[in-house]
């Protein structure tokens, strides 16, 4: 399951980050690999996600490349 497939209020752990090399590196450098997440809002273009004390708006094409394990 990907982060873009999640519904509002879902939470879990990021297990894998795909996509292009630059996107992968940037998200891993931010510490998102194996991070806990909580989806706060979503629409067809983006997802608002809390990663601990950090909130991010992630575009749908990037969120579709982030594999998660929902709790």
C-alpha positions in Angstrom: 0.0 0.0 0.0 1.2 3.5 -0.7 0.9 6.8 1.2 -1.4 8.1 -1.5 -3.8 5.1 -0.9 -4.3 6.1 2.8 -7.4 7.7 4.1 -7.6 10.7 6.4 -6.7 9.7 10.0 -4.7 6.6 9.1 -1.3 6.1 10.6 1.6 3.6 10.4 5.2 3.4 9.3 7.0 4.3 6.0 8.7 1.1 4.8 10.1 2.0 1.4 10.6 5.2 -0.7 10.6 4.8 -4.5 10.6 7.3 -7.3 13.5 9.1 -8.9 17.0 9.2 -7.4 16.7 12.8 -6.2 13.3 12.4 -4.6 14.5 9.2 -2.9 17.6 10.8 -1.6 15.8 14.0 -0.4 13.1 12.0 1.5 15.6 9.6 3.1 17.7 12.6 4.1 14.6 14.1 5.8 14.4 10.9 7.9 11.2 9.6 6.4 12.3 6.0 5.9 11.0 4.0 8.8 9.3 7.1 10.2 5.8 7.0 11.8 3.2 9.0 9.9 -0.4 10.3 10.4 -2.5 11.5 7.4 -4.2 14.7 8.3 -5.9 15.6 5.0 -5.8 14.6 1.3 -7.3 15.5 -2.1 -6.7 14.2 -5.6 -3.4 16.2 -5.9 -1.7 16.0 -2.5 -1.6 14.5 1.0 -0.9 16.4 4.2 1.1 14.1 6.5 2.5 14.5 10.0 5.9 12.7 10.5 6.4 13.2 14.2 7.0 16.9 14.8 7.2 17.7 11.0 4.2 18.2 8.7 4.6 17.8 4.9 2.3 18.3 1.9 3.3 15.6 -0.5 2.2 15.6 -4.1 0.2 12.6 -5.3 2.9 11.4 -7.7 5.5 11.3 -4.9 3.1 9.8 -2.3 2.3 7.0 -4.8 6.0 6.0 -4.6 6.1 5.8 -0.8 5.3 2.3 0.5 3.8 2.2 4.0 2.7 -0.3 6.6 -0.6 0.8 8.1 -1.2 0.1 11.8 
